[in-house]
Amino acid sequence: MSNSPVQNHPFNNDTEWQKLLSGIKKIAKIEVLARFEQVSAEEKSDGSLLTEADTEMQKKTQQFLEINWPQYAFLGEESSSEEQEQAMNSDSGCWILDPVDGTSNFAIGIPVYSVSLALMVKGKLLAGLVYDPSRDEMFSARIGQGATINNQSLKASTPKQALKQCSGIIDFKRLSAPLATKLATQCPYSSQRSFGSVALDWCWIAAGRGQIYLHGAQNIWDYAAGWLILHEAGGFSSTLENDCVVTPKVVKRSAVAATTKSLFDEWQTFLEI
């Protein structure tokens, strides 16, 4: 339909899309990368960390988006819960930003962190980017147009045919005790990693840097852009309850993912308890 937000969003235009990608990359280099290993962190009420990079990246990104695409509301991880709910319920749609995904890594000098930004309209993710300042890698996707890494096509694939051959990106902290115990005692994969940036986890699965993924509870600013990138790269995902991970709410969601359908099916079967 001609009035569909999927067809009419501004990032179907390549010039607008590149303007967004280059703008976020520039801000991230100034507000995040330049502060790496030079910041102190404070603890938020939920126990997570907050740095000057988080607050300044969110502030500058919001300004950039409001100047160029003022039709959309803004939801940032560091926004108040009232502001987040208001943005999520906006009829025009909203930006969803995690200014520094992997703040714990960032704050102690581990170069695994990212900036994640997605556009959601009427509950549908239309565009997303995840920028890794340390590697200067820009993962991005637009609905129906595939995924890219540094403007080169990104396809989720792997020569590994069986779960036991795979490297898994697994976050144990938020899993139920029975499931964590099953993974630890039965170990269905070849090796396991936990990197500390949910947004990069999704992108690295899309890039084949891991073949299977599991996380017990991530919020929409953690997964929105990465989910779209994996989906557009041809990967597969669901919650542990076999629902779509994406929901237009500020609630925690579990995530199961894999590069290929056969691995996804085998992974899901193992996770049933």
N, C-alpha and C positions, 0 to 999 in steps of 0.2 A: 504494500500500500504506500502511496506517495507520502503520507504523513507519518510513516513509521520512524521512530527515533533511531532505529538501526540503520535505516537508509540515509537519514538526514543529519546525523551527527557530523560536526565539522571536520573530524579526523579521517573521513573518507577522502578528504583533500590532502594530497601528499605534502603540499607546502605547509599547511597547518600542522600536519603530523610532525614534520621535521622541525618546525618551530617549537613544538612542545618538547620533543626529545632533546634538542640542543639547549633549550632554556633550562630544563631540569638538570641536565648534565653540568651546565655552567654554574648553576646555584650550588649543586652538590660539591663541586670542586672547591668553591669558596667557603661554604658554610660547614661542610663535613670533612672532606679530605684534608683541608688545611689545618683542621683542629686535631687530627689523628695523633695520638700519643702526647697531646698537649692539653688535655682536659681533665677536670675532676668531675665525679658523678655524685649525685644525691639520690637517696632512695625515696621512691614514691610510696603511697599508702598501700599498694598491692605488693610491695617488695621488689618491684622492678626498678631499673636505674633510669635516671634522666640526666642528660648532659646539656651543655650550652649548644652543642651541635643539633640536638633534637629540637630545641625551642627555636633556634635561629633558622634552621632548615624549614621548619613548618611555617614560620612567620614569612620568610621570603618567598616560599612556594605559593602560599595563599595569596600574597600580593601579586605575584606573576600571573596566576590563574585568573584572579578577579579583574586584572587589567585587560587580559586578552580574551577570556571566555566567561564574561560575567553572568551568563545565563544559568550557570550551574552553582548549586550550593557547595559547601566545603565541609568535609568531615576529616579531621586529623586525629591521630592517636592521642595527641596532647590536648585536644579540645575537651571541654567539659562534657559530661554525659548528656546534659541538656542540649548542648550544641550539636552533639553527635546524633541524637534522636531527631532533632529538628531537621538536620541536613538529610538524614536517611529518608525522612518522610516528605521531602521536597518533591513537588509535582514535576519540576524541570529536570530532576536528576542531580547527582552530586559527585564530586571528586572524593576519592578515598585515599588518604595519604598516611604512610608510615614514614616519618622523616628520617629515622635511622632504625632499620630493622636489624637487630643484632647489637643493641646498645651495650650489652654486657661484654661482648667481644671488643667493641670499639673502645670502651672505657679502660680496658686493661691491655690494650696494644695488640690484640689479635686482628689481623687484617681480613676478617670475614664479616662483612656487614653490607648493607645496601639501602637504597632509597626505593620505596615502592609506591607507585601512584596508579590508580585505576579510575575509570569513569563508569558509573552505574546510572542507568536511566530506566525507570519503571521496573526495577528488580533485575535488569539484565546488564551484564558487564559488556561494554562496547569497546573499550580500549584499555590497555594497561602497559606499563613499563616498569622494569626493575633495573636500576643502575648500580653497578658495583664499582665504586670509585677506585678501589685499590688495584683492580685489574683493568680499569677503563673498559668494562664490558657493559653494553646496553642491550638488555633483552627487551623485546617489545612485541605487541600483538594488537591487531584490530579484528573485531569479530568478522568472520567469513573471509579474512584476507591472509591467514597464516601467521606464523611467528618468525621473528628474526633475532639474530645476535649481531650487533654492530652492522645492521642493515643487510646481513646475509641470511638467506633462508635457514630456518631451524626446523629440523624434523626429528621427532622422537623415534629412535630406533636403537637396536642393540643386536649384536650377533649371539648374545647369550639366550639360549632356548629354554633353560630350566631355572626354577627358583634357586636351587642349590648352587648355581653358578654366579648368582647376582651379588652385587654390592648394595646394601640397603642403607638408606638414610633414615635413621630411626631415632625418634625422641622418646626415651623411656620415661622421663619425668612425669608425664601427664597420662600415662597408660594405667589401666586398672591393674591391680596386683596379679590377678590370675593370668591376664594376657602378657604382662611383663615377664612373669615367671615362665610361661610357655615359651616365649622367645628366647629367654636366657638358657633354658634347659634343653630345648629341642633344636635351637639354632638352625632355621631352615635355609639360610643363605650362606654365601661364601665368606662375607665380611660385613661389618656394620660400622657406620659413621654417624656422628651427630655434630653438625657444624655451628648451630646457634643463630642462623638467619633463615626464618621460614620462607621468606620471599625467594632467597637464593636456592633453598632446597627444591622448590617447585621448578625453578629454571634449570637447575643442574640435572634434575630428572629429565627434563625436556631435552637437554644437551647430551644425555647419556652418561653423565658423570657418576650417576648411580642409576640403578634400574628399577628399584622399588622404594617406596616411601611410606612412612607411618608417623602420624602425630596425633596426640590425644585431644588437644584443645587449642585451637588458634582462632584469633579474632579476624574480623573482615579486613582490617587494614594489613594483617599479616599475609592473608592468602589471596586477596582479590586479583591483583595483577598477575601473580605467579600462576594462579589457577587458569586464567585466560591464556597465558603464554603456553602452558602445557597442553591445554585443550586445543589451541590452534596449531600446535606442533604435532598433534595427532596422538597424544598420550591419553591415559585413562585415569579416572579418579572417582571416588565416592567417599561418604562417611563410613564409619564402622558399621552403621545401621543400613548401609547400602542406599542412602539418599544422596541427592546432589549436595556437594559441599557448599555451594553458593546459596545464601539466603539473604534477603535484604533486611537484615537485623543485626544489631550489635550484640551478638551472642557467640559463645565459644563453639567451635565445630571440630570434630575429629576429621582426619583426612587419611585416606588410603590411596596410593597412586602407583602407577607403573608405566614403563615406556611402551609396552605392547599389550594387546588384548590377552594373549595367552598367558603372559606373566601376571597380568592383573587378575585373571581368573584364578590362577594357582595361588597367588598371594591372598586373595579374598578367602579362598577355601581354607587355607592354613589358619587365618585369623579368627575363624569361627570357633567360639568357645561356649 
